[in-house]
Amino acid sequence: MPDSWLVPSLAAWFLLKAVVARYEQSQRRVEQQRQMVQLAQRLHRGLSNLPVELMSEIFCFATIPSWPYDWEDTVPSIWNRGGDTQPFNLLRVCRRWRQIALTTPELWATFNPRFPQFAAVTDVLRVSEEWLRRACKHPLSVNLQGFRCGLLVYDPIIQLIHRHAPRIRALRLCDVGTEDLEALNRHGTVEFSSLERLDLGGEFFTGRLEIFGRTPLLREVQLDSYICLDQVDLPWAQIASFTSQGVTGEETLAMLAKTNAGTRCSLRPTIHDARRDETGPLTHQSIQHLTLIEGSWELDNLEDDEDPADFEWPTHGHILQFLTMPKLQSLELIGPTLPHSAILWEFFERSHAPLRKLSLQHEDGGCVDLPSMEPFVLLNELEELEMSKPSRSFLERFSQMFSSSARILPRLQTVIVDCGCGAVRTRRTPSGRCRGLRPNSL
């Protein structure tokens, strides 16, 4: 007969063992945290002993994005104390870091605040003045997207922009209201003597923007669908890089005709363009890099009683039919379908350009397909081909064509195939084949 005291004693022993194991685990966690604190203290002491000039360089390297700035990767809301606010997070480490950050003008040369919706004008003006004052005489990158609609109607805010305009190197004026644009117009032309990059957009605006008449260094422009080309007074002849979206094919070609010195373009014309078939051809002698997106984003703007399933994609009038680009070096085509093979053939034959890179992508992640491989025969200078989710039949036809003759794509060295689970990169072997380029291997 087992002893009656044995069962409760075993239960108590197991319970005690579990308590001891949990205590030891918590002790190990505390020790790890203590070691991390000691490491942070040693690192902090090491950094604190560095010269001020070197600390400033480290701060700038850690907080300032490379040019051109990625606006979404700079400064969140300045009143969001719990967020990763740059460069404000440097001010809360220690007294020395705060002093160095406040006296490093480069840290404050990117003005990209996120003011709360109901922030008082006096607070916005005070913070903006202090921020821009810390930048001293450094060139500025200013993003006014964080300004709520209606702020620019106040004269002190516009006067602040006028005072600092000669130092602004990049300006993003998006998501502003019609009244803001009208208020800017009323104050006349702004002296943007250092402006190199302009991103412009906002609510539907019917007037004419005349504030950018003095921009002798402007080279890069991005316009959204709410701003028409004829509404903006810009030095089009000197623009080297241009991005537009949501404008008609006719306006797109008109823009290209104006930017006769442009070397890089990213275009997203509207799909439904009633007058596209009436548009005349255009030869552009300087464009070297072209990104062309004809996608399904228009489905987002359908009326409530319209069914996206009834949306009919146009089968003719692709923008490439109207273009000739003899200097083109890279071409990126993005859309629900690729242009017809005949359209590509005519464009390549007409342009006779030294195209070195071609990228084919489906906008919604679907399969890329091209019924005929004939357009590739004309690409004698092509060195890199990138395909996003090509269909099996596409790969089969391409492999057969490429292996049939060494005269087809003679300079092709790199083929990048994105199958949805990572890109497969293959390079040409000395025998003239691309290693691994087989449909069964993808």
Secondary structure, 3 states (H helix, E strand, C coil): CCCCCHHHHHHHHHHHHHHHHHHHHHHHHHHHHHHHHHHHHHHHHHHHCCCHHHHHHHHHHHHCCCCCCCHHHCCCCCCCCCCCCCCHHHHHCCHHHHHHHHCCHHHHCEECCCCCCCCCHHHHHHHHHHHHHHCCCCCEEEEHHHCCCCHHHCHHHHHHHHHHHHHEEEEEECCCCHHHHHHHHHCCCCECCCCCEEEECCCCCCCCECCCCECCCCCEEEECCCCCHHHECCCHHHCCEEEEECCCHHHHHHHHHHCCCCCEEEEECCCCCCCHHHCCCEECCCCCEEEEECCHHHHHHCCCCCCHHHCCCCCCCCHHHHEECCCCCEEEEEECCCCCHHHHHHHHHHHCCCCCEEEEEECCCCCECCCCCHHHHHCCCCCEEEEECECHHHHHHHHHHHHHCCCCCCCCCEEEEECCCCEEEEEECCCCCECCCCHHHC
